[in-house]
Amino acid sequence: MKTEMTVTYPYALFCDLPALVFPLNPFDVLGLPLFGTGWTALWTSLEIPGSLDWAITTVCYLVLPLLSVLMFTVIVVLLKNQYTHLSIKKRIKAIQEETHSTLADLIFSTKGPDSLYLKVYNFKKKVPFQKAWCRDYLRDEILNLSENYQVDPARYLEIYKLFGFYEKSRELLSHRKWYYRSLGIYRLQRI
């Protein structure tokens, strides 16, 4: 048994639409107008596609909700990206002191390669070296060593190899894209 009911949808007040008549549906009872009343009102108002009422109804019931959802999604994504950036910045600050002291120890150490390997191994345990942001930060710090210290080129290359960046730079030379090739050339040239 169908019962007819006249409902004034909240958007109808916003768009100056007359009250819409449509069958009673369970979403109205639950108070979920987006899934019930709004869509029912949209489809019942599509009788004359060229009319002004049809355009206003389409804007009110379809375009505005979709734009609202899109805007909310964009805001959430932007906030997430900002939070991620700030958290990575905090982590870099936390490992910055450890990185500088370890690199200084590696540069000025007079011990053999086994001692250097052990220092690098212990350093990799202390910092989250498996994370891409940490590897990128550490690689940039190693490449900037020559600006801060007078480093023997052989020692510099040895430090770069101990962290595994030399092999990665060599792999970039054989990459298909020119950007990655030039990046590999740039890194090896800085060494």
Protein Blocks (a to p, Z undefined) as FASTA:
>chain_A
ZZddddddfklmmnopacddddddfklmnopaklmmmmmmmmmmmmbmmbmklmmmmmmm
mmmmmmmmmmmmmmmmmmmmmmmmmmmmmmmmmmmmmmmmmmmmmmmpcbdfklmmmmmm
mmmmmpcfkbmklmmmmmmmmmmmmmmpccdfklmmmmmmmnopmmmmmmmmmpmblklm
mmmmmmmmmZZ
